[in-house]
Amino acid sequence: MKLDASSIKFHTVHRVGKKVQERTRPIIVRFVNREDRNAVWAKGDKIKQSDVHTDAYITEDFARAIQEERKVLHTYIHTLLLHPQWGFSGTIT
């Protein structure tokens, strides 16, 4: 099943960063409704496998503060998975 892009309603669409030759700039897209966003998100794996746009991918755009917090949490979880430390009460200490 193909996605009909003409029926998707966008709130805003814009590029990020300054225009530099030989560099593709990311695009930020805000959707009018969640259903359109979910339909595009569901096709993310098809976009990665595209023969036409070989460097295209979809990710969520988080604020820098959230990105930093997620990085700290990811490091913490990774450490716990590699070196779990269980206490006597059955919790991780």
MODELLER restraints for C-alpha pairs under 7 A, 6 or more apart:
rsr = mdl.restraints
at = mdl.atoms
rsr.add(forms.Gaussian(group=physical.xy_distance, feature=features.Distance(at['CA:8:A'], at['CA:36:A']), mean=5.88, stdev=0.5))
rsr.add(forms.Gaussian(group=physical.xy_distance, feature=features.Distance(at['CA:9:A'], at['CA:31:A']), mean=6.21, stdev=0.5))
rsr.add(forms.Gaussian(group=physical.xy_distance, feature=features.Distance(at['CA:9:A'], at['CA:32:A']), mean=5.60, stdev=0.5))
rsr.add(forms.Gaussian(group=physical.xy_distance, feature=features.Distance(at['CA:10:A'], at['CA:30:A']), mean=5.95, stdev=0.5))
rsr.add(forms.Gaussian(group=physical.xy_distance, feature=features.Distance(at['CA:10:A'], at['CA:31:A']), mean=4.40, stdev=0.5))
rsr.add(forms.Gaussian(group=physical.xy_distance, feature=features.Distance(at['CA:10:A'], at['CA:32:A']), mean=5.34, stdev=0.5))
rsr.add(forms.Gaussian(group=physical.xy_distance, feature=features.Distance(at['CA:11:A'], at['CA:30:A']), mean=5.18, stdev=0.5))
rsr.add(forms.Gaussian(group=physical.xy_distance, feature=features.Distance(at['CA:11:A'], at['CA:31:A']), mean=5.04, stdev=0.5))
rsr.add(forms.Gaussian(group=physical.xy_distance, feature=features.Distance(at['CA:11:A'], at['CA:32:A']), mean=5.04, stdev=0.5))
rsr.add(forms.Gaussian(group=physical.xy_distance, feature=features.Distance(at['CA:12:A'], at['CA:29:A']), mean=5.86, stdev=0.5))
rsr.add(forms.Gaussian(group=physical.xy_distance, feature=features.Distance(at['CA:12:A'], at['CA:30:A']), mean=5.17, stdev=0.5))
rsr.add(forms.Gaussian(group=physical.xy_distance, feature=features.Distance(at['CA:13:A'], at['CA:27:A']), mean=6.92, stdev=0.5))
rsr.add(forms.Gaussian(group=physical.xy_distance, feature=features.Distance(at['CA:13:A'], at['CA:28:A']), mean=5.70, stdev=0.5))
rsr.add(forms.Gaussian(group=physical.xy_distance, feature=features.Distance(at['CA:13:A'], at['CA:29:A']), mean=4.55, stdev=0.5))
rsr.add(forms.Gaussian(group=physical.xy_distance, feature=features.Distance(at['CA:13:A'], at['CA:30:A']), mean=6.44, stdev=0.5))
rsr.add(forms.Gaussian(group=physical.xy_distance, feature=features.Distance(at['CA:14:A'], at['CA:27:A']), mean=5.60, stdev=0.5))
rsr.add(forms.Gaussian(group=physical.xy_distance, feature=features.Distance(at['CA:14:A'], at['CA:28:A']), mean=5.41, stdev=0.5))
rsr.add(forms.Gaussian(group=physical.xy_distance, feature=features.Distance(at['CA:14:A'], at['CA:29:A']), mean=6.75, stdev=0.5))
rsr.add(forms.Gaussian(group=physical.xy_distance, feature=features.Distance(at['CA:15:A'], at['CA:25:A']), mean=6.28, stdev=0.5))
rsr.add(forms.Gaussian(group=physical.xy_distance, feature=features.Distance(at['CA:15:A'], at['CA:26:A']), mean=5.74, stdev=0.5))
rsr.add(forms.Gaussian(group=physical.xy_distance, feature=features.Distance(at['CA:15:A'], at['CA:27:A']), mean=4.36, stdev=0.5))
rsr.add(forms.Gaussian(group=physical.xy_distance, feature=features.Distance(at['CA:15:A'], at['CA:28:A']), mean=6.07, stdev=0.5))
rsr.add(forms.Gaussian(group=physical.xy_distance, feature=features.Distance(at['CA:16:A'], at['CA:25:A']), mean=6.05, stdev=0.5))
rsr.add(forms.Gaussian(group=physical.xy_distance, feature=features.Distance(at['CA:16:A'], at['CA:26:A']), mean=5.58, stdev=0.5))
rsr.add(forms.Gaussian(group=physical.xy_distance, feature=features.Distance(at['CA:16:A'], at['CA:27:A']), mean=6.11, stdev=0.5))
rsr.add(forms.Gaussian(group=physical.xy_distance, feature=features.Distance(at['CA:17:A'], at['CA:25:A']), mean=6.70, stdev=0.5))
rsr.add(forms.Gaussian(group=physical.xy_distance, feature=features.Distance(at['CA:31:A'], at['CA:37:A']), mean=6.02, stdev=0.5))
rsr.add(forms.Gaussian(group=physical.xy_distance, feature=features.Distance(at['CA:44:A'], at['CA:57:A']), mean=6.73, stdev=0.5))
rsr.add(forms.Gaussian(group=physical.xy_distance, feature=features.Distance(at['CA:44:A'], at['CA:58:A']), mean=5.93, stdev=0.5))
rsr.add(forms.Gaussian(group=physical.xy_distance, feature=features.Distance(at['CA:47:A'], at['CA:56:A']), mean=6.41, stdev=0.5))
rsr.add(forms.Gaussian(group=physical.xy_distance, feature=features.Distance(at['CA:47:A'], at['CA:57:A']), mean=6.24, stdev=0.5))
rsr.add(forms.Gaussian(group=physical.xy_distance, feature=features.Distance(at['CA:48:A'], at['CA:54:A']), mean=6.89, stdev=0.5))
rsr.add(forms.Gaussian(group=physical.xy_distance, feature=features.Distance(at['CA:48:A'], at['CA:56:A']), mean=5.93, stdev=0.5))
rsr.add(forms.Gaussian(group=physical.xy_distance, feature=features.Distance(at['CA:48:A'], at['CA:57:A']), mean=5.47, stdev=0.5))
rsr.add(forms.Gaussian(group=physical.xy_distance, feature=features.Distance(at['CA:85:A'], at['CA:92:A']), mean=5.52, stdev=0.5))
rsr.add(forms.Gaussian(group=physical.xy_distance, feature=features.Distance(at['CA:85:A'], at['CA:93:A']), mean=5.83, stdev=0.5))
rsr.add(forms.Gaussian(group=physical.xy_distance, feature=features.Distance(at['CA:86:A'], at['CA:92:A']), mean=4.43, stdev=0.5))
rsr.add(forms.Gaussian(group=physical.xy_distance, feature=features.Distance(at['CA:86:A'], at['CA:93:A']), mean=5.93, stdev=0.5))
rsr.add(forms.Gaussian(group=physical.xy_distance, feature=features.Distance(at['CA:87:A'], at['CA:93:A']), mean=5.72, stdev=0.5))
